[in-house]
Amino acid sequence: MIEDSFQIGALSLKTRNVKNSLVKQINNWKDIFNGELHKKAKIALDALFEEIKHISIKIDKPADDVDSLGGVMQALEEIRKK
């Protein structure tokens, strides 16, 4: 919204280069922020995937006796809590 030139009395300020530099800096910052955000999301997603994998292993065990059934029930309780 800033004009390319700004007149103050006899002084004429050219703002095109400043605006272009600011836009370039903003785009660079957005790219870096976006990359960091993706890294954090990937770490969180990997942790969630590992957690789901561990719980799935516990649930997929056959419940042949009371002890193994208790293990499955504990895994289901973990799922409910989360």
Backbone as JSON, one array per atom type, in Angstrom:
{
  "sequence": "MIEDSFQIGALSLKTRNVKNSLVKQINNWKDIFNGELHKKAKIALDALFEEIKHISIKIDKPADDVDSLGGVMQALEEIRKK",
  "N": [[0.82, -1.19, 0.0], [2.16, 1.13, 0.25], [3.28, 3.88, -1.51], [5.28, 4.05, -4.56], [6.91, 6.25, -4.74], [7.49, 9.06, -2.65], [6.61, 12.26, -1.87], [8.02, 14.92, -0.15], [7.87, 18.05, 0.33], [10.53, 19.54, -1.28], [11.85, 17.21, -1.42], [12.07, 13.96, -2.7], [11.2, 10.76, -2.06], [12.17, 7.53, -2.9], [10.66, 4.52, -2.71], [10.53, 1.97, -3.72], [12.69, 0.07, -3.82], [13.08, -0.4, -1.09], [10.6, -1.5, -0.4], [10.63, -3.81, -2.02], [12.81, -5.16, -0.89], [11.86, -5.6, 1.71], [9.68, -7.29, 1.18], [11.06, -9.48, 0.14], [12.58, -10.26, 2.4], [10.5, -10.93, 4.15], [9.34, -13.09, 2.79], [11.51, -14.89, 2.87], [11.68, -15.27, 5.66], [9.18, -16.47, 6.1], [9.51, -18.87, 4.68], [11.57, -20.1, 6.17], [10.33, -20.29, 8.7], [8.18, -21.95, 8.0], [9.58, -24.28, 7.31], [10.7, -25.0, 9.8], [8.36, -25.41, 11.26], [7.3, -27.61, 9.92], [9.27, -29.5, 10.55], [8.91, -29.77, 13.34], [6.29, -30.75, 13.37], [6.65, -33.17, 12.04], [8.28, -34.56, 13.85], [6.51, -34.77, 16.02], [4.49, -36.29, 14.82], [5.88, -38.63, 14.18], [6.45, -39.54, 16.77], [3.85, -40.02, 17.7], [3.08, -42.03, 15.91], [4.86, -44.09, 16.68], [3.93, -44.54, 19.27], [1.32, -45.45, 18.76], [1.97, -47.77, 17.39], [3.22, -49.3, 19.41], [1.09, -49.64, 21.23], [-0.68, -51.02, 19.59], [0.68, -53.42, 19.25], [0.46, -54.46, 21.83], [-2.32, -54.79, 22.01], [-2.87, -56.59, 19.98], [-2.0, -59.03, 20.91], [-2.79, -62.41, 21.63], [-5.47, -63.21, 23.82], [-5.2, -65.48, 25.91], [-5.19, -66.27, 28.56], [-5.94, -65.07, 31.9], [-3.97, -63.22, 32.68], [-2.83, -62.32, 30.23], [-5.11, -61.2, 29.15], [-5.46, -59.15, 30.96], [-3.3, -57.52, 30.27], [-4.07, -56.67, 27.72], [-6.36, -55.25, 28.42], [-5.21, -53.19, 29.93], [-3.81, -51.87, 27.91], [-5.97, -50.94, 26.41], [-7.05, -49.21, 28.29], [-5.02, -47.28, 28.39], [-5.38, -46.16, 25.88], [-7.95, -45.02, 26.18], [-7.4, -43.06, 28.12], [-5.73, -41.34, 26.73]],
  "CA": [[0.0, 0.0, 0.0], [3.06, 2.28, 0.23], [3.53, 4.34, -2.87], [6.66, 3.85, -5.02], [7.67, 7.46, -4.41], [6.78, 9.87, -1.67], [7.08, 13.64, -1.99], [7.99, 15.76, 1.05], [8.4, 19.34, -0.12], [11.44, 19.4, -2.42], [12.47, 15.9, -1.29], [11.31, 12.85, -3.25], [11.71, 9.48, -1.55], [11.84, 6.36, -3.72], [10.47, 3.42, -1.77], [10.39, 0.7, -4.44], [13.74, -0.87, -3.38], [12.8, -0.77, 0.29], [9.45, -2.41, -0.41], [11.05, -5.09, -2.59], [13.66, -5.81, 0.1], [11.0, -6.07, 2.8], [8.92, -8.44, 0.69], [12.01, -10.59, 0.05], [12.88, -10.69, 3.76], [9.29, -11.58, 4.68], [9.21, -14.41, 2.15], [12.56, -15.74, 3.43], [11.27, -15.62, 7.02], [8.06, -17.43, 6.02], [10.06, -20.16, 4.26], [12.29, -20.69, 7.31], [9.32, -20.64, 9.7], [7.46, -23.09, 7.47], [10.45, -25.45, 7.43], [10.78, -25.38, 11.22], [7.05, -25.92, 11.65], [7.19, -28.96, 9.37], [10.15, -30.37, 11.33], [8.25, -30.06, 14.62], [5.12, -31.59, 13.11], [7.13, -34.51, 11.7], [8.72, -35.19, 15.09], [5.31, -35.12, 16.79], [3.8, -37.36, 14.11], [6.67, -39.85, 14.37], [6.23, -40.0, 18.14], [2.49, -40.56, 17.75], [3.09, -43.3, 15.18], [5.51, -45.09, 17.52], [3.02, -44.84, 20.38], [0.24, -46.28, 18.22], [2.55, -49.07, 17.08], [3.42, -50.04, 20.66], [-0.21, -50.02, 21.77], [-1.23, -52.05, 18.69], [1.34, -54.69, 19.58], [-0.15, -54.95, 23.08], [-3.71, -55.18, 21.78], [-2.92, -57.73, 19.06], [-1.62, -60.28, 21.57], [-3.96, -63.24, 21.93], [-5.86, -63.24, 25.24], [-5.43, -66.89, 26.22], [-5.44, -66.44, 29.98], [-6.34, -63.85, 32.6], [-2.86, -62.27, 32.67], [-2.73, -61.7, 28.91], [-6.3, -60.36, 29.02], [-5.19, -57.95, 31.76], [-2.41, -56.68, 29.47], [-4.89, -56.04, 26.67], [-7.23, -54.27, 29.08], [-4.37, -52.04, 30.28], [-3.57, -51.13, 26.67], [-7.22, -50.23, 26.08], [-7.17, -48.12, 29.26], [-4.11, -46.24, 27.92], [-6.03, -45.5, 24.74], [-9.03, -44.19, 26.71], [-6.81, -41.9, 28.8], [-5.15, -40.41, 25.75]],
  "C": [[0.87, 1.26, 0.0], [3.34, 2.63, -1.23], [4.99, 4.14, -3.23], [7.53, 5.08, -4.79], [6.81, 8.33, -3.5], [7.41, 11.26, -1.68], [6.91, 14.37, -0.67], [8.66, 17.08, 0.65], [9.25, 19.14, -1.35], [12.1, 18.01, -2.44], [11.53, 14.83, -1.85], [11.95, 11.54, -2.79], [11.23, 8.34, -2.45], [11.79, 5.15, -2.8], [10.4, 2.04, -2.43], [11.42, -0.32, -3.94], [13.51, -1.33, -1.94], [11.64, -1.77, 0.36], [9.85, -3.78, -0.94], [11.93, -5.86, -1.6], [12.84, -6.37, 1.26], [10.2, -7.3, 2.38], [9.82, -9.67, 0.6], [12.34, -11.15, 1.43], [11.7, -11.43, 4.38], [9.13, -12.97, 4.1], [10.27, -15.37, 2.66], [12.18, -16.2, 4.84], [10.16, -16.66, 6.99], [8.56, -18.81, 5.61], [10.77, -20.86, 5.41], [11.31, -21.14, 8.39], [8.55, -21.88, 9.28], [8.28, -24.37, 7.61], [10.54, -25.93, 8.87], [9.46, -25.97, 11.71], [6.86, -27.34, 11.14], [8.08, -29.94, 10.14], [9.5, -30.76, 12.65], [7.05, -30.98, 14.43], [5.55, -33.02, 12.78], [7.58, -35.25, 12.95], [7.52, -35.64, 15.92], [4.56, -36.29, 16.14], [4.55, -38.68, 14.25], [6.48, -40.42, 15.77], [4.85, -40.63, 18.3], [2.42, -41.91, 17.05], [3.74, -44.4, 16.01], [4.61, -45.51, 18.68], [1.88, -45.75, 19.91], [0.75, -47.68, 17.92], [2.73, -49.92, 18.34], [2.09, -50.49, 21.26], [-0.85, -51.11, 20.9], [-0.62, -53.41, 18.97], [0.72, -55.3, 20.84], [-1.56, -55.47, 22.85], [-3.8, -56.44, 20.92], [-2.51, -59.05, 19.69], [-2.88, -61.1, 21.84], [-4.22, -63.29, 23.44], [-6.23, -64.67, 25.61], [-5.75, -67.12, 27.69], [-5.75, -65.08, 30.6], [-5.23, -62.8, 32.56], [-2.74, -61.56, 31.32], [-3.95, -60.81, 28.64], [-6.12, -59.07, 29.8], [-4.28, -56.99, 31.0], [-3.16, -55.95, 28.37], [-5.78, -54.97, 27.26], [-6.44, -53.02, 29.48], [-4.07, -51.2, 29.03], [-4.81, -50.34, 26.26], [-7.44, -49.05, 27.03], [-6.23, -46.96, 28.87], [-4.74, -45.44, 26.78], [-7.14, -44.57, 25.23], [-8.49, -42.93, 27.37], [-6.29, -40.87, 27.81], [-6.22, -39.87, 24.84]]
}
